[in-house]
Amino acid sequence: FITDIEGKQWKEPITPPRASSRNEELEQALANATVLDTLPNDPDHILVVNGSGSSSGDVYKVDLRNFTSQRIQKTEERVAGYLTDLDSELRARLRQDVDGTGAYVATEFRSPANGAW
């Protein structure tokens, strides 16, 4: 949760969509969004990784003043996590997979020129 300075308003960083079944309610109750980066050079925002639903793993930039969020990265299959650079830009991600010799984890880097992984 995110709170104001007085600790009076408590908000979820990403408001989950309304659950359409009991299973979705349970999934939302068990899943948590996690802070990816506190963005020290931008005190009004944080980067959050969504923890539930069809957008689980997506990265959002959350405005701490008005509690709005904007998706900045849609997750892809087998992505295990993201890393930010000193400018708080997504620069690397971990991908997990299995090939003919077994399981592996690969690191992919993002091009600053065009944003491609």
Backbone bond lengths (Angstrom), bond angles and torsions (degrees), N, CA, C in turn:
res aa  C-N    CA-C-N  psi(-1)  N-CA   C-N-CA  omega(-1)  CA-C   N-CA-C  phi
1 F - - - 1.445 - - 1.523 110.28 -
2 I 1.327 115.19 156.87 1.455 122.89 175.18 1.525 106.50 -115.24
3 T 1.318 116.08 138.89 1.460 119.90 179.71 1.524 110.17 -126.38
4 D 1.335 115.05 158.88 1.465 119.49 174.43 1.527 108.88 -77.52
5 I 1.328 116.44 176.02 1.465 121.13 -175.70 1.531 112.02 -61.66
6 E 1.330 117.38 -34.40 1.462 120.54 179.71 1.528 112.67 -80.41
7 G 1.322 117.66 -10.92 1.464 120.71 -178.46 1.517 113.17 75.88
8 K 1.342 117.01 23.36 1.460 120.72 -177.34 1.525 112.66 -96.44
9 Q 1.324 117.41 -39.12 1.469 121.04 179.55 1.524 108.97 -99.34
10 W 1.307 116.88 123.26 1.466 122.04 177.29 1.524 107.72 -116.59
11 K 1.310 116.57 126.50 1.472 121.43 -178.03 1.522 109.29 -132.80
12 E 1.318 115.06 150.30 1.455 119.93 170.78 1.522 107.53 -76.75
13 P 1.357 118.39 142.47 1.464 119.25 -179.48 1.521 112.42 -63.52
14 I 1.317 116.89 -33.79 1.461 122.12 177.27 1.518 107.07 -131.17
15 T 1.313 116.77 119.90 1.453 119.99 179.31 1.519 109.23 -76.02
16 P 1.339 117.50 119.54 1.464 119.13 -179.65 1.528 111.07 -70.60
17 P 1.335 116.68 150.60 1.465 118.49 176.51 1.530 110.02 -66.64
18 R 1.295 116.45 159.29 1.465 120.46 179.65 1.528 109.98 -62.24
19 A 1.311 116.05 128.36 1.465 121.31 -179.54 1.520 109.81 -69.81
20 S 1.332 116.11 137.64 1.461 120.09 -179.14 1.529 112.46 -103.99
21 S 1.325 117.10 0.65 1.460 120.08 177.61 1.527 109.21 -152.36
22 R 1.298 115.68 166.76 1.472 120.83 178.22 1.531 109.99 -64.28
23 N 1.332 116.77 -37.43 1.460 120.09 178.32 1.528 111.60 -62.00
24 E 1.332 117.48 -41.69 1.458 120.98 177.39 1.522 110.76 -64.97
25 E 1.335 117.60 -38.60 1.468 120.58 176.72 1.523 110.75 -60.42
26 L 1.322 117.08 -44.25 1.460 121.12 179.45 1.523 111.28 -65.78
27 E 1.327 116.71 -41.47 1.469 120.61 178.55 1.518 110.61 -61.06
28 Q 1.325 117.23 -44.50 1.460 120.92 179.41 1.527 111.62 -65.70
29 A 1.333 116.69 -36.04 1.459 119.95 179.58 1.521 112.11 -67.18
30 L 1.318 116.86 -31.78 1.467 121.26 -177.11 1.524 113.59 -89.82
31 A 1.321 117.41 -19.65 1.460 121.05 -175.97 1.528 110.59 -94.18
32 N 1.318 115.33 147.31 1.461 121.18 178.54 1.510 109.78 -130.60
33 A 1.323 115.67 139.77 1.455 120.07 169.27 1.523 107.18 -73.63
34 T 1.333 117.08 147.24 1.460 120.70 -179.89 1.521 109.87 -124.04
35 V 1.312 115.83 146.05 1.462 121.39 178.68 1.527 108.10 -78.35
36 L 1.317 116.10 122.18 1.462 122.03 177.10 1.519 110.57 -86.59
37 D 1.337 116.87 -41.25 1.461 120.95 -177.86 1.532 108.56 -152.98
38 T 1.322 116.91 134.53 1.462 120.99 178.92 1.518 112.31 -83.46
39 L 1.333 118.30 -2.02 1.463 124.30 177.54 1.529 111.65 49.17
40 P 1.338 117.40 68.69 1.464 120.69 -176.77 1.529 114.07 -57.80
41 N 1.333 117.87 -27.09 1.467 120.55 179.04 1.524 112.95 -87.73
42 D 1.332 117.11 0.20 1.466 122.74 179.69 1.528 107.90 -137.72
43 P 1.329 118.54 82.78 1.471 120.65 -173.56 1.524 115.01 -66.34
44 D 1.331 118.43 -8.99 1.464 121.03 -179.92 1.526 113.58 -91.40
45 H 1.335 118.28 -6.00 1.464 120.94 -175.23 1.532 111.66 -137.35
46 I 1.336 115.21 158.33 1.464 123.10 169.29 1.521 107.91 -136.81
47 L 1.322 117.09 160.21 1.459 121.83 172.28 1.521 107.92 -101.99
48 V 1.332 115.92 131.24 1.460 122.59 -175.72 1.527 109.13 -127.91
49 V 1.336 116.49 140.03 1.458 122.03 173.53 1.523 107.54 -100.22
50 N 1.330 115.88 123.47 1.455 121.59 -179.21 1.525 109.85 -66.15
51 G 1.331 116.42 143.51 1.453 120.02 -175.35 1.501 116.33 -112.24
52 S 1.349 120.01 2.05 1.461 118.82 -177.19 1.517 111.77 -150.15
53 G 1.315 114.43 163.84 1.459 121.41 174.73 1.510 113.85 77.27
54 S 1.317 114.94 -167.91 1.462 120.49 -176.07 1.521 112.19 -70.01
55 S 1.330 117.54 -17.09 1.464 120.18 178.28 1.527 111.98 -102.04
56 S 1.316 117.40 19.65 1.457 121.07 179.00 1.522 110.12 -58.96
57 G 1.324 116.44 129.43 1.451 121.73 -178.28 1.512 113.97 96.04
58 D 1.335 118.24 -11.85 1.463 121.05 176.96 1.533 109.25 -69.27
59 V 1.335 115.94 148.39 1.463 121.63 -179.55 1.532 108.86 -102.83
60 Y 1.324 115.49 130.59 1.463 122.03 -179.32 1.522 110.19 -121.48
61 K 1.336 115.41 145.24 1.458 121.80 170.02 1.520 105.74 -97.20
62 V 1.332 116.94 118.62 1.456 122.40 -174.51 1.526 109.30 -107.43
63 D 1.335 115.46 128.72 1.458 122.53 176.42 1.528 108.33 -83.38
64 L 1.323 117.29 118.93 1.458 121.80 -176.76 1.525 113.25 -77.21
65 R 1.320 117.70 -11.90 1.471 121.14 -179.64 1.527 111.74 -84.98
66 N 1.334 116.27 -43.75 1.467 118.56 -176.14 1.529 113.24 -119.47
67 F 1.330 117.13 6.10 1.463 123.99 175.36 1.528 113.77 60.66
68 T 1.330 116.84 29.62 1.458 119.67 173.57 1.527 108.38 -93.77
69 S 1.323 115.68 160.27 1.459 119.70 179.79 1.521 110.12 -138.79
70 Q 1.322 114.37 152.78 1.463 121.82 178.67 1.526 107.63 -134.06
71 R 1.328 116.18 127.01 1.463 119.29 178.82 1.526 108.92 -72.46
72 I 1.332 116.40 127.87 1.460 120.69 178.98 1.528 112.35 -111.41
73 Q 1.342 117.24 -13.34 1.465 120.06 177.42 1.512 108.98 -151.08
74 K 1.305 116.42 121.44 1.463 121.68 174.08 1.520 107.19 -86.38
75 T 1.310 116.12 130.77 1.456 119.73 -177.02 1.522 111.58 -69.88
76 E 1.292 116.02 159.65 1.460 122.52 176.17 1.523 108.68 -122.75
77 E 1.305 115.53 163.00 1.454 120.72 -179.02 1.527 110.84 -58.58
78 R 1.306 115.43 137.17 1.470 124.98 175.40 1.530 114.86 71.79
79 V 1.337 118.74 11.07 1.468 120.66 175.01 1.524 107.61 -78.16
80 A 1.335 115.61 129.18 1.460 121.01 -175.17 1.524 113.06 -103.36
81 G 1.318 118.84 -12.12 1.460 120.20 179.14 1.510 111.74 167.30
82 Y 1.319 115.72 166.00 1.466 122.69 -178.76 1.517 110.16 -123.87
83 L 1.330 115.70 154.97 1.461 122.74 174.81 1.521 108.40 -128.15
84 T 1.334 116.33 142.16 1.458 120.85 179.26 1.523 109.87 -106.24
85 D 1.337 115.65 159.35 1.458 120.61 175.85 1.527 109.24 -94.12
86 L 1.329 117.06 -173.67 1.465 120.75 -178.15 1.524 112.93 -67.54
87 D 1.341 117.26 -17.68 1.463 121.28 176.18 1.527 111.34 -93.51
88 S 1.337 116.94 9.63 1.474 124.25 179.73 1.519 113.11 64.51
89 E 1.314 117.13 26.74 1.462 122.69 174.38 1.532 108.46 -94.62
90 L 1.328 116.70 144.77 1.464 119.80 175.14 1.525 108.00 -67.26
91 R 1.333 117.69 119.34 1.465 121.38 -176.57 1.512 113.88 -120.46
92 A 1.329 118.17 -23.01 1.460 120.10 -179.63 1.518 108.97 -146.20
93 R 1.322 114.50 156.10 1.460 119.72 174.76 1.516 108.52 -145.04
94 L 1.316 114.90 155.28 1.449 121.42 177.75 1.517 108.32 -103.69
95 R 1.312 115.71 135.20 1.460 121.68 178.94 1.525 107.40 -122.82
96 Q 1.324 116.19 131.54 1.459 121.19 177.90 1.518 108.97 -110.52
97 D 1.322 116.14 141.49 1.463 120.04 -178.01 1.520 109.20 -160.72
98 V 1.307 115.34 178.16 1.462 122.73 177.07 1.514 107.41 -130.40
99 D 1.335 116.06 134.70 1.462 120.23 174.70 1.526 108.82 -124.14
100 G 1.313 117.51 -163.83 1.461 122.03 -176.55 1.514 114.90 -63.41
101 T 1.326 118.02 -20.02 1.466 120.27 -179.27 1.521 113.24 -104.57
102 G 1.321 118.17 -8.47 1.461 120.67 177.75 1.517 112.82 137.78
103 A 1.324 114.70 -166.06 1.461 121.51 -178.22 1.528 110.20 -79.51
104 Y 1.325 115.49 148.70 1.458 120.29 177.08 1.525 110.14 -151.11
105 V 1.342 115.36 161.75 1.453 122.86 173.79 1.521 106.72 -122.57
106 A 1.324 117.20 128.32 1.460 122.13 179.72 1.527 108.94 -115.64
107 T 1.318 115.88 147.41 1.458 121.81 174.87 1.516 108.01 -104.47
108 E 1.328 116.51 126.89 1.456 121.96 176.91 1.520 108.24 -113.34
109 F 1.320 116.72 138.89 1.457 122.02 -179.72 1.525 109.66 -108.42
110 R 1.315 115.63 147.56 1.465 121.89 -178.19 1.524 109.69 -97.94
111 S 1.312 115.62 132.57 1.447 121.25 179.00 1.525 110.44 -72.24
112 P 1.323 118.24 125.67 1.463 119.34 176.91 1.531 112.65 -67.01
113 A 1.329 116.03 -24.01 1.477 119.84 -177.30 1.523 112.59 -71.63
114 N 1.360 116.65 -45.39 1.467 118.44 -174.39 1.529 114.08 -128.68
115 G 1.322 118.36 -1.74 1.467 121.20 177.75 1.506 114.48 79.30
116 A 1.323 119.00 4.23 1.468 121.51 -179.09 1.531 109.67 -76.16
117 W 1.321 116.24 146.37 1.466 121.21 176.95 1.505 109.01 -86.77
